[in-house]
Amino acid sequence: MKRRELLRLLGGASIFPLSAMGNPLDFKPKNKGPLVLSTWHNQGQIANPFAWEILNNNGMAIDAVEAAARSMESDWENCCVGLGANPDRDGFVTLDASIMNHLGQCGAVAFLEDIKHPISVARAVMEKTPHVLLAGEGARQFALSQGFPIEEKKRSAHADKAYANWLRRSEYSPEINIEQNKHKVMPVPDMLESGEHNHDTIGIIALDAQGNLSGACTTSGMAYKMRGRVGDSPIIGAGLYVDNEIGAATSTGNGEEVIRCSGSFLVVEYMRLGFHPTEACKYACQRLLSITPNKTDNIQIGFIAINKNGEYGAYSLKPGFDYTVSRSDLPHEIRKPSSLLQK
Ligand code: ASP
């Protein structure tokens, strides 16, 4: 079957010549690995050196991605990862994380409170339980049983200020909960006070010197989300997917849209069909766009991907997304991928 026909059958993915795709072939590897990619420059610039330290010393990709994720979870100043991040609409910081290794093993936690390193709890779920995903109080109890300390319930100064401003503007009153009103769609702001989009998950994917792939993803989710809301980041196949035969992918942005199309799994499946990681990310964005019931005005999505050969790429729905790549010849470089829409 011709590539063109194949794409038509895949649905949603129209035809884009490689030449129109933001130079995907620039990213042909001179050497296979090690290699690590993280979503967003502000996070990747901090996190990638932690992963690189491990990868460059012949360490395993799974250890590298966990270390990178932990570095961001420790950053009390971060808007969108760890306990210092923005809270939900009731003022509580709730965390989602997932991790997946080269053996297809995976673990995740959702709606986790008071624990500093959800990514390590996710790894413990993977390694020490028969399950993949633990949520809420059960996840917290499991973390406790594994020796993770419970942190004081306290918002960071920046999150406290942002939350106070949001409360003032949204006039949110928990007593007359807007969620009760079936005719209204609950407002979650698209933009934060800072002018940034309301998301900034860190997703990290790595290829180690042994040629094994792993990935990790950690977030506080959308700021001012409904209490109990879980995004794509802890959902294996949505926010993260690794197939050691093929490649790894992770996402950032509006999690609901990514869940709808099993975004990261989809990227890996496009790579399985032979597409370059950049093309795979682009086709996943197209598919997402073709099935989203929401207006795209308020949506941003970014995918990053690595294939088994050490080729890498990314694509976003809108401009503004970037990522950090680290390889022996690329010391923590920032890349701005092409986007499907122009604004
Ligand atoms: N994907 C995350 C979520 O929907 C948001 C983000 O990228 O920060 O929870």
Residues whose N, C-alpha, C, O or C-beta is under 5 A from the ligand:
A	BS01	LIG	N198 H199 D200 T201 T219 G221 M222 G231 D232 T252 G253 N254 G255 E256
